[in-house]
Amino acid sequence: MDAQGRGRADDIDPADQWVLNPTTGEYELRLTPSAPQSPVPGPRRAASRAGAASRAGGTAVSGSGGAVRNRTAAPGRETRTAPGREVPPQRRRRGAPEEPPPGRRGRRPVKQKSKAKKTLLWTGGVMAFVVVAAAGGAYLYLQHLNDNITSVSDDGASTGGFQKDKAINILLIGTDKRTGAGNDGYGDAGSAGHADTTILLHVSKDRSNATALSIPRDLIVDIPDCRTTQEDGSTKVIPGESGVRFNTSLGQEGRTPSCTMRTVTELTGVKPDNFMVADFNAVKTLTSAVGGVEVCLAKDIDDPDSHLKLSKGKHVIEGEQALAYVRTRHSVGFGGDLSRIGLQQQFLSALMRKLKSNDTLTSPTKMIKLAEAGTEALTVDDNLDSITKLKDLGLELGKLNTENLTFTTVPVIDNPAEKVKTTVVLNETTAPQVFDMIRNDVSFTEVKEQKKKEAAAVAARLKGTKADASEVRVQILNGGAEAGSASATLLWLQNEEGVTKSENAGNAPKSLGKTTLEYAPDQADQARRLAAIMGLSGSAMKPGKSVTNAQGLPTMTLTLGKDFKGAGVPLTSAAGKTPEGVQKSTADKVECAK
């Protein structure tokens, strides 16, 4: 190839390096060697050269002798072409500076794009977390990557897709289906696959925080009836089952990812917006695409089942070794699935840190590899079936700081019905509160700004003298709580807490998400006493004005919102505190697997 084509000739003006892309019809600056002209990687087609010349207004002439000069040249200069190569007339881009004076010719400086505009972003899941990261960088050849994506119907199990102005809930499913090269040796080769690793990723409405909730595969759940779309386009309702392992919600009895989505909704009360599914190959290809992921072990591991053999300390793993790492369970913790979940969460944290690092963000090669690997490894629902949609989701997720992403697991206990403990059931004490926090968009992390605001509200409204319970005068309204909540609260306050000057005022004019207590400034001591009794946070206290009760006396107004759980149940637990005993970690911290 001649010097002009490669952009390496010392005597070639940079203006000569602007060539016509026959596919797009636009002129492009060619500084790198052999830059492809097609949006999809592939060999440059010689047949397009004559067409390019024709569109440029010149005549392509081939020959075996010297440079060809019978093409229309750009104003004020002559176009030189190497033997046998036709180049379109050169022109200067709109707004580009005039050519430099003699002796100062060279490559034009390339304007650096800001890091914020690099859309290599993260998601979650042992395999699926990084797919959106890859998709975000896929603008280089959209159609090619669109063709890589496999989509299946959500069968009406989702919300219809994420929205930019609302909280986002993505269901990430890692299946143990043994498809792909080199995976048939992992046992259970003929299996249709299970929901082997499942994470419900919740991203807050304001994008300030997120929660990645792992669902144990051996959790006993009820799988609802599931309408699925068959390969021929017909629909089939697969009967549900009660008291079965969660992982049977996918693959078994012909169940599709939409069945797993319905099961998660039944379990948590959270209806996912979208789902993503990936198999073993995703771990291998994605970790190799970023050049490996650094993990840390607190002890030596030699697991004959997963084939992982690593010494204590830090290691950079990729490919088969990375897959062995996330499949290991017998050599960590208590040797069960819950221990493996902790290992996977640490792996995901490390993978996300690698994706957000300069080493990845500034490497076009890695970004392209991620785009290829990610889209090939991904199966999505039909509401998320294009690079454009994935990019939009990635941009939303990319607004999050990893220090505000919490990894946690559904609270469980050993199945009491089993003598040999192989499955788990919900911890009914803490699990409902975890689900409630996600439904109500409550952060599991201590976001600094939110913590400051809440602390200021608590300090201003809760501190100070408190009136005796017998002096508290309040009317109770039902503003979204279960029917009968106002009456039950009235009886509890009067009989159990000594708040005798209280009355039931019926239903509120409108429903509220949060329980509130409105009071006049001169009732602050009463409000503080009632807040202490009810377990109200400072943010639930609303300084305002009083109203009159049935006796015509000034009274406060307590409105029971949708977050109200019953008379005597404190409300402060749902105001940003993780239930006691729930394990959690954040993606910005390096932890060593034990």
Secondary structure as UniProt FT lines:
FT   HELIX           3..6
FT   TURN            10..11
FT   HELIX           14..17
FT   STRAND          18..20
FT   TURN            22..24
FT   STRAND          27..29
FT   TURN            33..34
FT   HELIX           47..56
FT   TURN            75..76
FT   TURN            83..84
FT   TURN            94..95
FT   TURN            102..103
FT   HELIX           115..117
FT   TURN            126..127
FT   HELIX           128..130
FT   HELIX           131..136
FT   HELIX           138..141
FT   HELIX           142..148
FT   STRAND          150..152
FT   TURN            155..156
FT   TURN            164..165
FT   STRAND          168..175
FT   TURN            181..182
FT   HELIX           184..186
FT   TURN            189..190
FT   STRAND          195..203
FT   TURN            205..206
FT   STRAND          210..215
FT   TURN            217..218
FT   STRAND          219..223
FT   STRAND          226..229
FT   TURN            231..232
FT   STRAND          235..238
FT   STRAND          241..245
FT   HELIX           246..249
FT   HELIX           252..254
FT   HELIX           257..268
FT   STRAND          274..278
FT   HELIX           280..289
FT   TURN            290..291
FT   STRAND          293..297
FT   STRAND          301..303
FT   TURN            304..307
FT   STRAND          308..310
FT   STRAND          313..317
FT   HELIX           319..327
FT   TURN            330..331
FT   TURN            333..334
FT   HELIX           337..356
FT   HELIX           358..361
FT   HELIX           364..377
FT   STRAND          379..381
FT   TURN            382..383
FT   HELIX           387..397
FT   TURN            398..399
FT   HELIX           402..404
FT   STRAND          405..409
FT   STRAND          412..414
FT   TURN            416..417
FT   STRAND          424..426
FT   TURN            428..430
FT   HELIX           431..439
FT   TURN            440..441
FT   HELIX           448..462
FT   HELIX           469..471
FT   STRAND          473..478
FT   TURN            483..484
FT   HELIX           485..496
FT   STRAND          501..507
FT   STRAND          516..519
FT   HELIX           521..523
FT   HELIX           524..534
FT   HELIX           538..540
FT   STRAND          541..543
FT   STRAND          547..548
FT   TURN            550..551
FT   STRAND          554..560
FT   TURN            562..563
FT   TURN            567..568
FT   HELIX           572..574
FT   TURN            575..576
FT   TURN            580..581
FT   STRAND          584..586
FT   TURN            587..588
//
